Amino acid sequence: FKAWSFFWSCVQPYPIFPAMAPRSEEQYRETIRGAIDYTMPQCILPELGVAKKGKVREIYFVQDKVLMLTNDRVSAFDFVLDNSIPFKGMVLNQISEWAMQQTADICPNALVASPDPNVVVQKKMKNTMVECIVRGYLWGSMAAAYEKNERNFCGLKIQDGLMRFQKLDEPLFTPTTKAEVGHDENMTLAEVEAQLPGMSQKLKELSLKLYARGVERMRERGLILLDTKYEFGTDENGVLHVIDEVNTPDSSRLCDIKEYEEKYPKIEAEMKTGQFKSVGDLLKARPELKIKEYSKQYVRDVLLEKGFKPESATEAPKLTEDVVVECAY
């Protein structure tokens, strides 16, 4: 919801909202709390046949088109949670529609129309079944692995001496499999080439260009695009198209430029004292230095704090109302 406000000048408001004047954080949260039950956990359209059910979408194939209904479910660690997040589907769809318009000169996309805030109609494509991840900063799961002395990511050798939250010299292309069930697995560029002969370099090139454009557009609105994920498909002529959301808080990590520029130098200074082995250890002692993300990381952190163990769990715990409000915010 907060990330969406940065994009307000770029996307069309939808009917459930009054005219938006600048408001305080608490007013935003109260708006969300008042709509806590205004969610769409799923949407079944039997007239269109049987839906393919994704983590956060119902997908219908109609002739040469794909109709995707983006619901308000949220997933973390490959688990779909019981809670729905107010406005989530609407926000993601409209940010993605705007971002696709901003990147059409780099790569064609499958978008045909968005007849409703929760609905996207696309041209039917053949999914490459590779998740094309681009990382501009040492963040998230990569930072956690790095702090455990892992230096090889997707076939790339990462230098020593980096810190969590640090900007990388160059953005990295770190693809993964797109698992129908279970967890996605890291892939090397050679493995992508083996799965998609003749396409790996093009996927890398397009992903890096899309990320660079996303960085530009986010910076204009006071945000840093830390990392993100793209999905591609091919049309009947074998031409690659973007087929999934682009640079949204659900497929990316973002943070506020001002907060990053305020906190990262403090983190650097603390690490130079030699008191902490890693930034992860520092944050346990100084949690106020953690840089807030506009992403799903908040949900992941809450689950872990509850003692959730994704490797062995069979289901995820339910979120409290306060957590749902904060997640939407």
Order of alpha helices (4+ residues) and beta strands (2+ residues): alpha-alpha-beta-beta-beta-beta-beta-alpha-beta-beta-beta-alpha-beta-beta-beta-beta-alpha-alpha-beta-beta-beta-alpha-alpha-alpha-alpha
